[in-house]
């Protein structure tokens, strides 16, 4: 990516993360905006987001690939991993070389699963504002040295901006709406997963490829990913719409 393209993408990222008061705000869609920008700007292999619910439990909200999603679930199931530590310690975790002994000693089951998925490095960045932490972003790279300190500093800035945007949006809601926001996000994730599966089966492509086509279509047509996936499931948007990848599938 040329420097001017990177600068333009960076400016657009911070503008997008500040725009949370629009009508029809979907937390999952907003987090996909965050992961899209981070994946491009930080040049990572995959990203996942875990958030903290009203009972202080960790929940897997979204991920850029199926492998990242499965690793978020591993962290929650076995109570170990960088995102879990980041949420509880309120700080950046890693980067850790998953091919070495330190990660295996710290997170044995997570490290084994991450290696099996093809990842060599992992780190986590808290979604934080001062003392409040609402979740964490997990970064994965296929190379042992793939996560640089410069990339992590930028990633933390983007994570901080996203946290401010989410908390700003929550201030416009009453308490009941705020409590229900994360559950709505989880419901949205289910809708997206169903659409990925249905589209992948219909087109005979991998779920991750189906996900990319859905996201590309949503970006190109400036519509909510959640709304698009619901329309696919309900038959309002034909699977044939996604037969061929479009130019909109390239990272902006």
N, C-alpha and C positions, 0 to 999 in steps of 0.2 A: 504494500500500500504506500503510495507517494505521501510525502509529508503534508501536502495541502489537503489530500483526501482524509488523512488521519485527523488533522486539525478540524476539518469540517464535520467529520463523524463525531469527534469529541464534543464539539459545541452542540450538535444535535442531540447527543446523548443526555447532556445536562438539561437541555430544554425539555426533552421528553420526560425526564424523571421529575421535573418540576410541575408538569401538567397533570395534576391529579384531581382537580376540581371540576372536570368536565362531567356532563350528564352521562349516566350509564357507566360509571367507573367499575371495572372488574379487576380485583386484586391479581388474579392469575394472569390476565392479559398484561397488566402493568409489570409483573415479574418477568414475563416473557420479553418485554421490551428491555428490561435490565439485562437479562441473560444474553439476548441477541447482541446488545452493544458490548458487553463484557467479552463475549466470545470473539468478537471481531477485533476489539481494541487490545485485548490482552493476549490474543492469539493462543488461547487454550483449547484443549481437545473437547472438554465437556464441562458443564456447570450444573449444579443442583442447588435448590433452595429449601431449607428447613426453617419453619417458623415455630414460635412459642404460642400455645393457645392460652385461654383464660385460666386454665388449671395448671399452667406452667409445664405442660407436656409438649414434647417435640412432635411436629407433624410434617410429613413430606408434602410440600405444596407443588413444586414443579421441578423439572429437569430438562436439559436440552437434548438428552438421548435416553434411550431405554436403559443403557448400562448405568448411567448416572442416577437414574431413578431407582434402580435396584440397589445401588450402594447407599442411597439415602435410607431406604428401608432397612438395610443391614445395620446401619448406625442406630436406628430407632429400636430395632428388635434386640440387638446385643448390647445396647447402651455403651457403645464405644465408637470413636472416630473423630475426625477433625471438626465437623460441624457441631457435634455434641459438646466437645470441649470448648469450642468458641462461644457457644451460647452460654455455657455455665461459667466460663472464666472471663467473659466480656472482652476478649482480645483476639488478635490474629493468631492463628495456629499454623505453623509450618512456614515455608514449604518443607515437607519431609520426603525423603527418598524412599519410596515403597519397596525398592529392591534391596535395601539395607536391613540391618538388624534392629535399628532403633524403632522404626515404625512397627515392625512385627512384635517387638516386646511391648510397645504401648497399646497397639490395637491389633491383636493377633487375627481375629476373625475378619475384621474390616480389611486389613492389609491383604489377607489371602484372597478375599473376594475382589479387591481392586486389582491385584496382580492378574487374576484370572480374566478380568475384563479388559486387560491390555494397558492399564495405567501404571506409570512409573513414578509419578509425583502427585502429591495432593497438598492442598492448603485450604484454610477456611477463613473467611472474613466476617466479622460480626455486623449485623444490621443494627446499628446503635445510634443513639443520640444522647450524649452525656452518659448518665448512669443507666439509661433504659436500653435494653436489648430485646428486639422483637423477633430475632432469628439469626440465621447465618447463611452465607453463600459458600458452597463447596466448589473449589476449582480443581480440575483434573488435567494432567498432561501425560502424553504417551512417552515423553522423554524424561530421564532422571533430572536434567537441569532445565526443564522447560518453563518453570515458574521463576521469573527473575524478581529481584527486590523492586525494581522500577514498575513492573507489571502489577505487583501486589499493592504498591502505594496508590497507583491509579485505580486499581480495583476497590481499594478501601474508600477512596473518594467517591466513586460511583455508588458504592453500597451506602455510604453516609447520605448521599443525595437522595437515594431511593427511600431510605428510612425517614428522612425529613418529609418527603412527598407523601408517604403512607400515613405518617402521624398527622400531617397537615390535613389530609383528607378525612382522617378519623375525627378531627376536631369539629368537622362540619356535620357529624352524625350524632344522634342521641346514643345513650349507653346501650340500648338494646340492639341498635344497628351495628355498633362497634363489636359487640360480642358475636353477632351473627356473621360478621364480615369474613372471618377465617373459615367458618363452615361453608359459606357460599363459595369461597375459593376452592375448598375441597370438593364441593359438588361440581364446580366448573372443571376441575382436573379429571373427574370421572367422565364427564361429557367429552372432554378432549381425548381421553384414552379410548372411549368407545368409538369415536369418529376415526381415530388412527387405526384401530383394529378393523373396523368395517371397510374403510377405504383401502387399507393394505390388502385385505382379503379379496376385495373386488378387483383391484388392479394387479394383484399378485406381486406386490412389492413389500419390502420390509417396513415395519411400523415407523422406524426413524425416517425413512424416505417419505412415507405418507404424511408424517408430521411436518416435514420441510415443505411439502406441497401445500398443506393447509396454511401454514404460517405465511408462505409466499403469497398465497391468494388473499389472505387477510390484509397483509401489508399493501399489496398492489391496489386493492379495492377500499382501503382505509376503513375496514370494518373490524369489529371485535372478533377475536379468535374464538372465544366462547360461543358467541352468537352464530358464527359460521359453522362450528362443529355441531351445534344443536340443529341447525338447518340441514346439515348432511345426514344426521341420524334420523330426523323426521321426514326426510325425502324431499325437502323443499329445494335443495341444491343437489343436482345429480352427481354421482361419482364420476361420470364421464367428463365433467368439468376439469378434473384433475388428471386426465389421461397422460398428458405430456407436461414435463416441467416447463415452467415459464421463465422469462427473463427476470420476473419479480422474485425468483427464488435465489438470486444472487444476493449476497450480503450488501446492504446499502452502505 
